[in-house]
Amino acid sequence: PTRAAHALGEGGHRHRAPDAPASALLRWSEHRNSLFALLTEAQRADGSWTDGFYGDEFSTGQALILLQLENGYVPAFAR
């Protein structure tokens, strides 16, 4: 949902689903706030993120990519 929320921006979901109720619309600003809060809470003291399945390197890389979405530093996720 993060990539979709970022790609749709604030009004993109309404454009694609004009009959959807406002409570069901995906907005980047709302998703961003909860995502960033989750990442901040999960970050370890050394700046990394941990994951028991894929490993710390993968989870740290993913978290850093998510944090850079709105800065446009990751061309694969550009709108």
All heavy atoms as a GROMACS GRO file, in nm:
protein
  611
    1PRO      N    1   0.080  -0.121   0.000
    1PRO     CA    2   0.000   0.000   0.000
    1PRO      C    3   0.084   0.128   0.000
    1PRO      O    4   0.038   0.231  -0.044
    1PRO     CB    5  -0.085  -0.008   0.125
    1PRO     CG    6  -0.034  -0.123   0.205
    1PRO     CD    7   0.057  -0.201   0.119
    2THR      N    8   0.208   0.121   0.049
    2THR     CA    9   0.291   0.242   0.055
    2THR      C   10   0.321   0.295  -0.084
    2THR      O   11   0.304   0.414  -0.112
    2THR     CB   12   0.423   0.214   0.130
    2THR    OG1   13   0.391   0.175   0.262
    2THR    CG2   14   0.510   0.337   0.133
    3ARG      N   15   0.363   0.208  -0.173
    3ARG     CA   16   0.395   0.252  -0.309
    3ARG      C   17   0.269   0.304  -0.378
    3ARG      O   18   0.272   0.404  -0.449
    3ARG     CB   19   0.457   0.137  -0.388
    3ARG     CG   20   0.500   0.183  -0.525
    3ARG     CD   21   0.578   0.077  -0.598
    3ARG     NE   22   0.612   0.127  -0.730
    3ARG     CZ   23   0.656   0.053  -0.826
    3ARG    NH1   24   0.675  -0.074  -0.807
    3ARG    NH2   25   0.683   0.104  -0.944
    4ALA      N   26   0.158   0.236  -0.359
    4ALA     CA   27   0.032   0.280  -0.420
    4ALA      C   28  -0.010   0.415  -0.365
    4ALA      O   29  -0.051   0.504  -0.440
    4ALA     CB   30  -0.077   0.177  -0.397
    5ALA      N   31   0.000   0.434  -0.233
    5ALA     CA   32  -0.038   0.562  -0.173
    5ALA      C   33   0.050   0.674  -0.225
    5ALA      O   34   0.003   0.782  -0.256
    5ALA     CB   35  -0.028   0.553  -0.020
    6HIS      N   36   0.180   0.646  -0.237
    6HIS     CA   37   0.271   0.748  -0.287
    6HIS      C   38   0.241   0.781  -0.432
    6HIS      O   39   0.238   0.897  -0.472
    6HIS     CB   40   0.416   0.701  -0.271
    6HIS     CG   41   0.516   0.798  -0.322
    6HIS    ND1   42   0.578   0.783  -0.442
    6HIS    CD2   43   0.560   0.914  -0.268
    6HIS    CE1   44   0.660   0.885  -0.461
    6HIS    NE2   45   0.651   0.966  -0.358
    7ALA      N   46   0.219   0.679  -0.513
    7ALA     CA   47   0.191   0.700  -0.655
    7ALA      C   48   0.060   0.775  -0.678
    7ALA      O   49   0.051   0.859  -0.767
    7ALA     CB   50   0.188   0.566  -0.727
    8LEU      N   51  -0.040   0.746  -0.597
    8LEU     CA   52  -0.169   0.812  -0.612
    8LEU      C   53  -0.169   0.955  -0.559
    8LEU      O   54  -0.247   1.038  -0.605
    8LEU     CB   55  -0.278   0.732  -0.540
    8LEU     CG   56  -0.314   0.598  -0.603
    8LEU    CD1   57  -0.404   0.519  -0.508
    8LEU    CD2   58  -0.382   0.619  -0.737
    9GLY      N   59  -0.083   0.983  -0.463
    9GLY     CA   60  -0.079   1.117  -0.405
    9GLY      C   61  -0.204   1.144  -0.323
    9GLY      O   62  -0.265   1.054  -0.265
   10GLU      N   63  -0.247   1.268  -0.319
   10GLU     CA   64  -0.362   1.306  -0.237
   10GLU      C   65  -0.495   1.285  -0.307
   10GLU      O   66  -0.592   1.248  -0.246
   10GLU     CB   67  -0.349   1.451  -0.193
   10GLU     CG   68  -0.238   1.474  -0.093
   10GLU     CD   69  -0.254   1.389   0.033
   10GLU    OE1   70  -0.356   1.399   0.100
   10GLU    OE2   71  -0.162   1.312   0.062
   11GLY      N   72  -0.504   1.311  -0.435
   11GLY     CA   73  -0.633   1.303  -0.503
   11GLY      C   74  -0.645   1.193  -0.606
   11GLY      O   75  -0.749   1.176  -0.668
   12GLY      N   76  -0.540   1.117  -0.625
   12GLY     CA   77  -0.539   1.014  -0.729
   12GLY      C   78  -0.638   0.901  -0.708
   12GLY      O   79  -0.698   0.850  -0.803
   13HIS      N   80  -0.657   0.861  -0.584
   13HIS     CA   81  -0.750   0.752  -0.556
   13HIS      C   82  -0.894   0.796  -0.585
   13HIS      O   83  -0.974   0.720  -0.637
   13HIS     CB   84  -0.735   0.705  -0.412
   13HIS     CG   85  -0.795   0.570  -0.388
   13HIS    ND1   86  -0.804   0.516  -0.263
   13HIS    CD2   87  -0.849   0.477  -0.470
   13HIS    CE1   88  -0.862   0.397  -0.270
   13HIS    NE2   89  -0.890   0.372  -0.394
   14ARG      N   90  -0.926   0.920  -0.552
   14ARG     CA   91  -1.060   0.972  -0.580
   14ARG      C   92  -1.084   0.973  -0.731
   14ARG      O   93  -1.191   0.941  -0.778
   14ARG     CB   94  -1.074   1.113  -0.523
   14ARG     CG   95  -1.196   1.190  -0.570
   14ARG     CD   96  -1.330   1.127  -0.533
   14ARG     NE   97  -1.354   1.133  -0.391
   14ARG     CZ   98  -1.432   1.044  -0.328
   14ARG    NH1   99  -1.492   0.948  -0.394
   14ARG    NH2  100  -1.451   1.052  -0.200
   15HIS      N  101  -0.982   1.006  -0.807
   15HIS     CA  102  -0.994   1.008  -0.953
   15HIS      C  103  -1.020   0.867  -1.008
   15HIS      O  104  -1.099   0.849  -1.099
   15HIS     CB  105  -0.866   1.066  -1.014
   15HIS     CG  106  -0.866   1.069  -1.163
   15HIS    ND1  107  -0.945   1.156  -1.235
   15HIS    CD2  108  -0.798   0.994  -1.253
   15HIS    CE1  109  -0.925   1.134  -1.364
   15HIS    NE2  110  -0.836   1.038  -1.377
   16ARG      N  111  -0.954   0.767  -0.948
   16ARG     CA  112  -0.970   0.629  -0.996
   16ARG      C  113  -1.094   0.561  -0.941
   16ARG      O  114  -1.143   0.465  -0.999
   16ARG     CB  115  -0.846   0.548  -0.960
   16ARG     CG  116  -0.722   0.598  -1.029
   16ARG     CD  117  -0.621   0.487  -1.038
   16ARG     NE  118  -0.503   0.532  -1.108
   16ARG     CZ  119  -0.480   0.509  -1.236
   16ARG    NH1  120  -0.567   0.444  -1.307
   16ARG    NH2  121  -0.370   0.551  -1.292
   17ALA      N  122  -1.144   0.606  -0.827
   17ALA     CA  123  -1.262   0.545  -0.765
   17ALA      C  124  -1.357   0.656  -0.722
   17ALA      O  125  -1.372   0.684  -0.602
   17ALA     CB  126  -1.221   0.459  -0.647
   18PRO      N  127  -1.423   0.722  -0.817
   18PRO     CA  128  -1.506   0.838  -0.783
   18PRO      C  129  -1.622   0.808  -0.689
   18PRO      O  130  -1.670   0.897  -0.619
   18PRO     CB  131  -1.556   0.888  -0.919
   18PRO     CG  132  -1.534   0.776  -1.014
   18PRO     CD  133  -1.426   0.692  -0.959
   19ASP      N  134  -1.670   0.684  -0.685
   19ASP     CA  135  -1.784   0.650  -0.600
   19ASP      C  136  -1.744   0.597  -0.462
   19ASP      O  137  -1.831   0.568  -0.380
   19ASP     CB  138  -1.873   0.546  -0.670
   19ASP     CG  139  -1.933   0.600  -0.798
   19ASP    OD1  140  -1.955   0.723  -0.805
   19ASP    OD2  141  -1.956   0.521  -0.892
   20ALA      N  142  -1.615   0.584  -0.437
   20ALA     CA  143  -1.569   0.531  -0.308
   20ALA      C  144  -1.596   0.632  -0.197
   20ALA      O  145  -1.582   0.753  -0.217
   20ALA     CB  146  -1.420   0.499  -0.315
   21PRO      N  147  -1.634   0.584  -0.079
   21PRO     CA  148  -1.654   0.677   0.032
   21PRO      C  149  -1.520   0.738   0.074
   21PRO      O  150  -1.415   0.676   0.059
   21PRO     CB  151  -1.711   0.588   0.144
   21PRO     CG  152  -1.674   0.450   0.106
   21PRO     CD  153  -1.661   0.446  -0.042
   22ALA      N  154  -1.524   0.858   0.126
   22ALA     CA  155  -1.402   0.929   0.164
   22ALA      C  156  -1.318   0.849   0.264
   22ALA      O  157  -1.195   0.852   0.260
   22ALA     CB  158  -1.437   1.065   0.223
   23SER      N  159  -1.384   0.774   0.351
   23SER     CA  160  -1.310   0.696   0.451
   23SER      C  161  -1.230   0.581   0.390
   23SER      O  162  -1.138   0.530   0.451
   23SER     CB  163  -1.407   0.641   0.556
   23SER     OG  164  -1.501   0.555   0.494
   24ALA      N  165  -1.264   0.541   0.268
   24ALA     CA  166  -1.195   0.430   0.204
   24ALA      C  167  -1.082   0.475   0.112
   24ALA      O  168  -1.007   0.391   0.061
   24ALA     CB  169  -1.295   0.347   0.123
   25LEU      N  170  -1.069   0.604   0.091
   25LEU     CA  171  -0.967   0.655  -0.001
   25LEU      C  172  -0.828   0.647   0.060
   25LEU      O  173  -0.807   0.672   0.177
   25LEU     CB  174  -0.998   0.799  -0.039
   25LEU     CG  175  -1.125   0.820  -0.119
   25LEU    CD1  176  -1.149   0.968  -0.143
   25LEU    CD2  177  -1.119   0.744  -0.251
   26LEU      N  178  -0.734   0.612  -0.024
   26LEU     CA  179  -0.594   0.602   0.015
   26LEU      C  180  -0.527   0.735  -0.016
   26LEU      O  181  -0.526   0.780  -0.129
   26LEU     CB  182  -0.528   0.489  -0.065
   26LEU     CG  183  -0.389   0.445  -0.029
   26LEU    CD1  184  -0.382   0.401   0.117
   26LEU    CD2  185  -0.347   0.330  -0.119
   27ARG      N  186  -0.473   0.800   0.088
   27ARG     CA  187  -0.405   0.928   0.072
   27ARG      C  188  -0.264   0.915   0.125
   27ARG      O  189  -0.242   0.861   0.234
   27ARG     CB  190  -0.479   1.038   0.148
   27ARG     CG  191  -0.610   1.075   0.086
   27ARG     CD  192  -0.670   1.195   0.156
   27ARG     NE  193  -0.790   1.240   0.090
   27ARG     CZ  194  -0.910   1.188   0.111
   27ARG    NH1  195  -0.926   1.091   0.197
   27ARG    NH2  196  -1.015   1.235   0.047
   28TRP      N  197  -0.168   0.967   0.050
   28TRP     CA  198  -0.028   0.955   0.090
   28TRP      C  199  -0.002   1.021   0.225
   28TRP      O  200   0.067   0.965   0.310
   28TRP     CB  201   0.064   1.015  -0.017
   28TRP     CG  202   0.206   1.026   0.028
   28TRP    CD1  203   0.278   1.141   0.041
   28TRP    CD2  204   0.293   0.920   0.068
   28TRP    NE1  205   0.405   1.113   0.086
   28TRP    CE2  206   0.417   0.977   0.103
   28TRP    CE3  207   0.279   0.782   0.080
   28TRP    CZ2  208   0.525   0.903   0.148
   28TRP    CZ3  209   0.387   0.708   0.124
   28TRP    CH2  210   0.508   0.768   0.156
   29SER      N  211  -0.057   1.139   0.250
   29SER     CA  212  -0.028   1.209   0.374
   29SER      C  213  -0.070   1.128   0.496
   29SER      O  214   0.003   1.122   0.595
   29SER     CB  215  -0.094   1.346   0.377
   29SER     OG  216  -0.234   1.334   0.369
   30GLU      N  217  -0.185   1.064   0.490
   30GLU     CA  218  -0.232   0.981   0.602
   30GLU      C  219  -0.147   0.856   0.617
   30GLU      O  220  -0.110   0.817   0.728
   30GLU     CB  221  -0.378   0.945   0.583
   30GLU     CG  222  -0.470   1.064   0.590
   30GLU     CD  223  -0.613   1.031   0.548
   30GLU    OE1  224  -0.642   0.913   0.522
   30GLU    OE2  225  -0.693   1.125   0.540
   31HIS      N  226  -0.117   0.792   0.506
   31HIS     CA  227  -0.035   0.671   0.510
   31HIS      C  228   0.106   0.704   0.555
   31HIS      O  229   0.166   0.632   0.633
   31HIS     CB  230  -0.034   0.605   0.372
   31HIS     CG  231   0.027   0.470   0.372
   31HIS    ND1  232  -0.036   0.360   0.425
   31HIS    CD2  233   0.146   0.427   0.326
   31HIS    CE1  234   0.041   0.255   0.412
   31HIS    NE2  235   0.152   0.292   0.353
   32ARG      N  236   0.158   0.816   0.506
   32ARG     CA  237   0.293   0.858   0.541
   32ARG      C  238   0.307   0.878   0.692
   32ARG      O  239   0.403   0.832   0.753
   32ARG     CB  240   0.328   0.989   0.471
   32ARG     CG  241   0.465   1.044   0.506
   32ARG     CD  242   0.472   1.195   0.475
   32ARG     NE  243   0.598   1.250   0.514
   32ARG     CZ  244   0.629   1.286   0.638
   32ARG    NH1  245   0.542   1.271   0.735
   32ARG    NH2  246   0.747   1.336   0.665
   33ASN      N  247   0.212   0.945   0.754
   33ASN     CA  248   0.219   0.971   0.897
   33ASN      C  249   0.224   0.842   0.978
   33ASN      O  250   0.305   0.830   1.069
   33ASN     CB  251   0.102   1.058   0.942
   33ASN     CG  252   0.111   1.198   0.886
   33ASN    OD1  253   0.218   1.243   0.847
   33ASN    ND2  254  -0.002   1.266   0.880
   34SER      N  255   0.139   0.746   0.946
   34SER     CA  256   0.140   0.621   1.022
   34SER      C  257   0.264   0.538   0.990
   34SER      O  258   0.322   0.475   1.079
   34SER     CB  259   0.012   0.541   0.996
   34SER     OG  260   0.001   0.507   0.860
   35LEU      N  261   0.308   0.539   0.865
   35LEU     CA  262   0.428   0.465   0.827
   35LEU      C  263   0.551   0.521   0.896
   35LEU      O  264   0.631   0.446   0.953
   35LEU     CB  265   0.447   0.471   0.675
   35LEU     CG  266   0.579   0.415   0.623
   35LEU    CD1  267   0.583   0.264   0.640
   35LEU    CD2  268   0.600   0.453   0.477
   36PHE      N  269   0.568   0.653   0.894
   36PHE     CA  270   0.684   0.714   0.956
   36PHE      C  271   0.684   0.692   1.107
   36PHE      O  272   0.790   0.672   1.167
   36PHE     CB  273   0.692   0.862   0.922
   36PHE     CG  274   0.747   0.889   0.784
   36PHE    CD1  275   0.733   0.798   0.680
   36PHE    CD2  276   0.811   1.007   0.756
   36PHE    CE1  277   0.782   0.823   0.553
   36PHE    CE2  278   0.861   1.035   0.629
   36PHE     CZ  279   0.846   0.942   0.528
   37ALA      N  280   0.567   0.696   1.169
   37ALA     CA  281   0.559   0.669   1.313
   37ALA      C  282   0.600   0.525   1.344
   37ALA      O  283   0.676   0.500   1.438
   37ALA     CB  284   0.418   0.695   1.364
   38LEU      N  285   0.554   0.432   1.262
   38LEU     CA  286   0.591   0.291   1.280
   38LEU      C  287   0.741   0.272   1.262
   38LEU      O  288   0.806   0.204   1.343
   38LEU     CB  289   0.514   0.204   1.180
   38LEU     CG  290   0.549   0.057   1.180
   38LEU    CD1  291   0.495  -0.011   1.305
   38LEU    CD2  292   0.494  -0.010   1.056
   39LEU      N  293   0.798   0.332   1.160
   39LEU     CA  294   0.942   0.317   1.135
   39LEU      C  295   1.024   0.381   1.247
   39LEU      O  296   1.126   0.326   1.289
   39LEU     CB  297   0.979   0.378   1.000
   39LEU     CG  298   0.931   0.301   0.878
   39LEU    CD1  299   0.962   0.378   0.750
   39LEU    CD2  300   0.991   0.162   0.873
   40THR      N  301   0.982   0.495   1.294
   40THR     CA  302   1.053   0.562   1.402
   40THR      C  303   1.052   0.478   1.528
   40THR      O  304   1.153   0.464   1.597
   40THR     CB  305   0.990   0.700   1.431
   40THR    OG1  306   0.996   0.778   1.312
   40THR    CG2  307   1.063   0.773   1.542
   41GLU      N  308   0.937   0.418   1.555
   41GLU     CA  309   0.923   0.334   1.675
   41GLU      C  310   1.007   0.206   1.664
   41GLU      O  311   1.062   0.159   1.763
   41GLU     CB  312   0.776   0.298   1.693
   41GLU     CG  313   0.746   0.221   1.819
   41GLU     CD  314   0.597   0.194   1.831
   41GLU    OE1  315   0.519   0.291   1.820
   41GLU    OE2  316   0.561   0.077   1.851
   42ALA      N  317   1.019   0.152   1.544
   42ALA     CA  318   1.088   0.025   1.526
   42ALA      C  319   1.239   0.039   1.507
   42ALA      O  320   1.313  -0.059   1.515
   42ALA     CB  321   1.030  -0.048   1.404
   43GLN      N  322   1.286   0.161   1.484
   43GLN     CA  323   1.430   0.182   1.460
   43GLN      C  324   1.509   0.156   1.588
   43GLN      O  325   1.471   0.199   1.697
   43GLN     CB  326   1.455   0.323   1.410
   43GLN     CG  327   1.596   0.346   1.364
   43GLN     CD  328   1.616   0.484   1.305
   43GLN    OE1  329   1.540   0.576   1.334
   43GLN    NE2  330   1.718   0.499   1.224
   44ARG      N  331   1.618   0.085   1.573
   44ARG     CA  332   1.703   0.054   1.688
   44ARG      C  333   1.798   0.170   1.717
   44ARG      O  334   1.814   0.261   1.636
   44ARG     CB  335   1.781  -0.075   1.663
   44ARG     CG  336   1.688  -0.193   1.645
   44ARG     CD  337   1.754  -0.327   1.639
   44ARG     NE  338   1.878  -0.331   1.565
   44ARG     CZ  339   1.935  -0.443   1.524
   44ARG    NH1  340   1.878  -0.558   1.546
   44ARG    NH2  341   2.049  -0.441   1.458
   45ALA      N  342   1.863   0.166   1.830
   45ALA     CA  343   1.952   0.273   1.874
   45ALA      C  344   2.068   0.295   1.777
   45ALA      O  345   2.117   0.407   1.761
   45ALA     CB  346   2.006   0.244   2.013
   46ASP      N  347   2.111   0.190   1.707
   46ASP     CA  348   2.223   0.205   1.613
   46ASP      C  349   2.177   0.255   1.475
   46ASP      O  350   2.258   0.267   1.382
   46ASP     CB  351   2.301   0.075   1.598
   46ASP     CG  352   2.223  -0.038   1.532
   46ASP    OD1  353   2.103  -0.019   1.500
   46ASP    OD2  354   2.282  -0.146   1.513
   47GLY      N  355   2.048   0.284   1.461
   47GLY     CA  356   1.995   0.338   1.336
   47GLY      C  357   1.942   0.233   1.240
   47GLY      O  358   1.890   0.266   1.134
   48SER      N  359   1.950   0.107   1.275
   48SER     CA  360   1.903   0.001   1.186
   48SER      C  361   1.764  -0.047   1.226
   48SER      O  362   1.710  -0.007   1.328
   48SER     CB  363   2.001  -0.117   1.190
   48SER     OG  364   1.999  -0.178   1.319
   49TRP      N  365   1.709  -0.132   1.142
   49TRP     CA  366   1.582  -0.198   1.170
   49TRP      C  367   1.608  -0.347   1.167
   49TRP      O  368   1.689  -0.396   1.090
   49TRP     CB  369   1.477  -0.162   1.064
   49TRP     CG  370   1.423  -0.024   1.079
   49TRP    CD1  371   1.307   0.011   1.142
   49TRP    CD2  372   1.479   0.098   1.031
   49TRP    NE1  373   1.289   0.147   1.137
   49TRP    CE2  374   1.393   0.203   1.068
   49TRP    CE3  375   1.596   0.130   0.959
   49TRP    CZ2  376   1.419   0.336   1.037
   49TRP    CZ3  377   1.621   0.262   0.929
   49TRP    CH2  378   1.534   0.364   0.967
   50THR      N  379   1.538  -0.420   1.251
   50THR     CA  380   1.561  -0.564   1.261
   50THR      C  381   1.445  -0.642   1.201
   50THR      O  382   1.331  -0.594   1.198
   50THR     CB  383   1.583  -0.606   1.408
   50THR    OG1  384   1.621  -0.743   1.410
   50THR    CG2  385   1.459  -0.586   1.492
   51ASP      N  386   1.478  -0.761   1.148
   51ASP     CA  387   1.378  -0.849   1.092
   51ASP      C  388   1.429  -0.991   1.106
   51ASP      O  389   1.539  -1.022   1.060
   51ASP     CB  390   1.353  -0.815   0.945
   51ASP     CG  391   1.249  -0.906   0.884
   51ASP    OD1  392   1.130  -0.881   0.907
   51ASP    OD2  393   1.287  -1.002   0.815
   52GLY      N  394   1.351  -1.075   1.168
   52GLY     CA  395   1.394  -1.212   1.190
   52GLY      C  396   1.382  -1.302   1.070
   52GLY      O  397   1.438  -1.411   1.067
   53PHE      N  398   1.312  -1.260   0.968
   53PHE     CA  399   1.290  -1.346   0.851
   53PHE      C  400   1.388  -1.314   0.739
   53PHE      O  401   1.456  -1.402   0.688
   53PHE     CB  402   1.146  -1.331   0.802
   53PHE     CG  403   1.108  -1.430   0.696
   53PHE    CD1  404   1.087  -1.564   0.728
   53PHE    CD2  405   1.094  -1.390   0.565
   53PHE    CE1  406   1.053  -1.655   0.630
   53PHE    CE2  407   1.061  -1.481   0.466
   53PHE     CZ  408   1.040  -1.613   0.499
   54TYR      N  409   1.395  -1.188   0.698
   54TYR     CA  410   1.482  -1.150   0.587
   54TYR      C  411   1.619  -1.103   0.631
   54TYR      O  412   1.713  -1.099   0.553
   54TYR     CB  413   1.416  -1.039   0.503
   54TYR     CG  414   1.296  -1.087   0.427
   54TYR    CD1  415   1.168  -1.049   0.466
   54TYR    CD2  416   1.310  -1.170   0.317
   54TYR    CE1  417   1.057  -1.092   0.395
   54TYR    CE2  418   1.199  -1.214   0.246
   54TYR     CZ  419   1.073  -1.175   0.287
   54TYR     OH  420   0.964  -1.219   0.217
   55GLY      N  421   1.633  -1.059   0.753
   55GLY     CA  422   1.761  -1.011   0.803
   55GLY      C  423   1.764  -0.860   0.818
   55GLY      O  424   1.687  -0.787   0.756
   56ASP      N  425   1.855  -0.815   0.901
   56ASP     CA  426   1.863  -0.673   0.935
   56ASP      C  427   1.902  -0.586   0.816
   56ASP      O  428   1.853  -0.474   0.803
   56ASP     CB  429   1.962  -0.652   1.048
   56ASP     CG  430   1.917  -0.716   1.178
   56ASP    OD1  431   1.803  -0.766   1.184
   56ASP    OD2  432   1.997  -0.716   1.273
   57GLU      N  433   1.988  -0.634   0.730
   57GLU     CA  434   2.031  -0.554   0.614
   57GLU      C  435   1.914  -0.525   0.522
   57GLU      O  436   1.897  -0.412   0.475
   57GLU     CB  437   2.143  -0.625   0.536
   57GLU     CG  438   2.272  -0.640   0.613
   57GLU     CD  439   2.274  -0.762   0.703
   57GLU    OE1  440   2.175  -0.841   0.704
   57GLU    OE2  441   2.374  -0.778   0.775
   58PHE      N  442   1.833  -0.626   0.495
   58PHE     CA  443   1.718  -0.609   0.407
   58PHE      C  444   1.616  -0.514   0.470
   58PHE      O  445   1.569  -0.420   0.403
   58PHE     CB  446   1.652  -0.744   0.377
   58PHE     CG  447   1.534  -0.733   0.286
   58PHE    CD1  448   1.552  -0.722   0.150
   58PHE    CD2  449   1.405  -0.732   0.337
   58PHE    CE1  450   1.442  -0.711   0.064
   58PHE    CE2  451   1.296  -0.722   0.253
   58PHE     CZ  452   1.315  -0.711   0.117
   59SER      N  453   1.583  -0.534   0.596
   59SER     CA  454   1.482  -0.450   0.660
   59SER      C  455   1.530  -0.306   0.674
   59SER      O  456   1.452  -0.212   0.657
   59SER     CB  457   1.440  -0.506   0.795
   59SER     OG  458   1.550  -0.515   0.882
   60THR      N  459   1.658  -0.285   0.699
   60THR     CA  460   1.711  -0.149   0.706
   60THR      C  461   1.706  -0.084   0.569
   60THR      O  462   1.665   0.032   0.556
   60THR     CB  463   1.856  -0.150   0.760
   60THR    OG1  464   1.855  -0.203   0.893
   60THR    CG2  465   1.916  -0.011   0.762
   61GLY      N  466   1.742  -0.156   0.466
   61GLY     CA  467   1.735  -0.102   0.330
   61GLY      C  468   1.593  -0.064   0.291
   61GLY      O  469   1.569   0.042   0.233
   62GLN      N  470   1.499  -0.149   0.324
   62GLN     CA  471   1.358  -0.121   0.292
   62GLN      C  472   1.308   0.002   0.367
   62GLN      O  473   1.239   0.086   0.310
   62GLN     CB  474   1.270  -0.242   0.326
   62GLN     CG  475   1.293  -0.360   0.236
   62GLN     CD  476   1.255  -0.330   0.093
   62GLN    OE1  477   1.145  -0.283   0.065
   62GLN    NE2  478   1.346  -0.357   0.002
   63ALA      N  479   1.342   0.012   0.494
   63ALA     CA  480   1.299   0.128   0.573
   63ALA      C  481   1.357   0.257   0.515
   63ALA      O  482   1.287   0.358   0.504
   63ALA     CB  483   1.342   0.111   0.719
   64LEU      N  484   1.482   0.253   0.476
   64LEU     CA  485   1.545   0.373   0.419
   64LEU      C  486   1.482   0.412   0.286
   64LEU      O  487   1.463   0.531   0.257
   64LEU     CB  488   1.695   0.352   0.404
   64LEU     CG  489   1.770   0.339   0.537
   64LEU    CD1  490   1.917   0.302   0.512
   64LEU    CD2  491   1.760   0.466   0.618
   65ILE      N  492   1.446   0.314   0.204
   65ILE     CA  493   1.377   0.343   0.078
   65ILE      C  494   1.242   0.409   0.107
   65ILE      O  495   1.206   0.509   0.044
   65ILE     CB  496   1.360   0.215  -0.006
   65ILE    CG1  497   1.494   0.173  -0.064
   65ILE    CG2  498   1.257   0.235  -0.117
   65ILE    CD1  499   1.493   0.037  -0.131
   66LEU      N  500   1.167   0.355   0.200
   66LEU     CA  501   1.036   0.412   0.234
   66LEU      C  502   1.048   0.555   0.285
   66LEU      O  503   0.966   0.641   0.252
   66LEU     CB  504   0.965   0.324   0.337
   66LEU     CG  505   0.924   0.185   0.288
   66LEU    CD1  506   0.875   0.100   0.404
   66LEU    CD2  507   0.820   0.196   0.180
   67LEU      N  508   1.151   0.581   0.363
   67LEU     CA  509   1.169   0.715   0.416
   67LEU      C  510   1.208   0.816   0.307
   67LEU      O  511   1.190   0.935   0.324
   67LEU     CB  512   1.275   0.715   0.527
   67LEU     CG  513   1.232   0.645   0.656
   67LEU    CD1  514   1.352   0.628   0.749
   67LEU    CD2  515   1.123   0.725   0.726
   68GLN      N  516   1.261   0.767   0.196
   68GLN     CA  517   1.305   0.856   0.088
   68GLN      C  518   1.200   0.875  -0.022
   68GLN      O  519   1.222   0.952  -0.114
   68GLN     CB  520   1.434   0.802   0.024
   68GLN     CG  521   1.552   0.807   0.115
   68GLN     CD  522   1.585   0.948   0.160
   68GLN    OE1  523   1.574   1.043   0.083
   68GLN    NE2  524   1.623   0.964   0.284
   69LEU      N  525   1.088   0.808  -0.014
   69LEU     CA  526   0.988   0.815  -0.121
   69LEU      C  527   0.950   0.958  -0.159
   69LEU      O  528   0.953   0.994  -0.276
   69LEU     CB  529   0.861   0.739  -0.081
   69LEU     CG  530   0.864   0.589  -0.100
   69LEU    CD1  531   0.735   0.528  -0.047
   69LEU    CD2  532   0.883   0.553  -0.245
   70GLU      N  533   0.915   1.037  -0.064
   70GLU     CA  534   0.865   1.171  -0.098
   70GLU      C  535   0.976   1.267  -0.136
   70GLU      O  536   0.951   1.374  -0.188
   70GLU     CB  537   0.779   1.228   0.012
   70GLU     CG  538   0.849   1.261   0.138
   70GLU     CD  539   0.750   1.310   0.241
   70GLU    OE1  540   0.635   1.264   0.243
   70GLU    OE2  541   0.789   1.395   0.319
   71ASN      N  542   1.101   1.230  -0.114
   71ASN     CA  543   1.213   1.314  -0.155
   71ASN      C  544   1.251   1.290  -0.301
   71ASN      O  545   1.332   1.364  -0.356
   71ASN     CB  546   1.334   1.289  -0.066
   71ASN     CG  547   1.309   1.334   0.076
   71ASN    OD1  548   1.238   1.431   0.100
   71ASN    ND2  549   1.364   1.262   0.172
   72GLY      N  550   1.196   1.186  -0.362
   72GLY     CA  551   1.223   1.158  -0.502
   72GLY      C  552   1.362   1.103  -0.529
   72GLY      O  553   1.414   1.115  -0.639
   73TYR      N  554   1.426   1.044  -0.428
   73TYR     CA  555   1.560   0.991  -0.445
   73TYR      C  556   1.563   0.850  -0.503
   73TYR      O  557   1.668   0.798  -0.533
   73TYR     CB  558   1.635   0.990  -0.312
   73TYR     CG  559   1.665   1.127  -0.255
   73TYR    CD1  560   1.670   1.147  -0.119
   73TYR    CD2  561   1.686   1.236  -0.338
   73TYR    CE1  562   1.698   1.273  -0.066
   73TYR    CE2  563   1.713   1.361  -0.286
   73TYR     CZ  564   1.719   1.378  -0.150
   73TYR     OH  565   1.746   1.500  -0.099
   74VAL      N  566   1.449   0.786  -0.513
   74VAL     CA  567   1.444   0.649  -0.561
   74VAL      C  568   1.369   0.650  -0.695
   74VAL      O  569   1.246   0.650  -0.696
   74VAL     CB  570   1.373   0.557  -0.459
   74VAL    CG1  571   1.382   0.412  -0.503
   74VAL    CG2  572   1.436   0.573  -0.320
   75PRO      N  573   1.440   0.653  -0.808
   75PRO     CA  574   1.375   0.665  -0.938
   75PRO      C  575   1.270   0.559  -0.966
   75PRO      O  576   1.171   0.585  -1.031
   75PRO     CB  577   1.491   0.654  -1.038
   75PRO     CG  578   1.610   0.695  -0.961
   75PRO     CD  579   1.586   0.651  -0.820
   76ALA      N  580   1.288   0.438  -0.914
   76ALA     CA  581   1.191   0.331  -0.939
   76ALA      C  582   1.054   0.363  -0.880
   76ALA      O  583   0.954   0.310  -0.926
   76ALA     CB  584   1.243   0.199  -0.879
   77PHE      N  585   1.048   0.449  -0.780
   77PHE     CA  586   0.922   0.484  -0.716
   77PHE      C  587   0.872   0.623  -0.752
   77PHE      O  588   0.778   0.673  -0.690
   77PHE     CB  589   0.934   0.472  -0.563
   77PHE     CG  590   0.962   0.334  -0.516
   77PHE    CD1  591   1.077   0.306  -0.444
   77PHE    CD2  592   0.875   0.231  -0.543
   77PHE    CE1  593   1.103   0.177  -0.400
   77PHE    CE2  594   0.899   0.103  -0.500
   77PHE     CZ  595   1.014   0.075  -0.429
   78ALA      N  596   0.935   0.687  -0.848
   78ALA     CA  597   0.894   0.822  -0.887
   78ALA      C  598   0.754   0.819  -0.948
   78ALA      O  599   0.717   0.724  -1.015
   78ALA     CB  600   0.993   0.881  -0.985
   79ARG      N  601   0.678   0.924  -0.925
   79ARG     CA  602   0.543   0.932  -0.981
   79ARG      C  603   0.549   0.960  -1.128
   79ARG      O  604   0.619   1.031  -1.184
   79ARG     CB  605   0.464   1.043  -0.914
   79ARG     CG  606   0.416   1.002  -0.779
   79ARG     CD  607   0.323   1.105  -0.726
   79ARG     NE  608   0.357   1.122  -0.586
   79ARG     CZ  609   0.310   1.214  -0.510
   79ARG    NH1  610   0.227   1.302  -0.557
   79ARG    NH2  611   0.342   1.222  -0.385
   0.00000   0.00000   0.00000
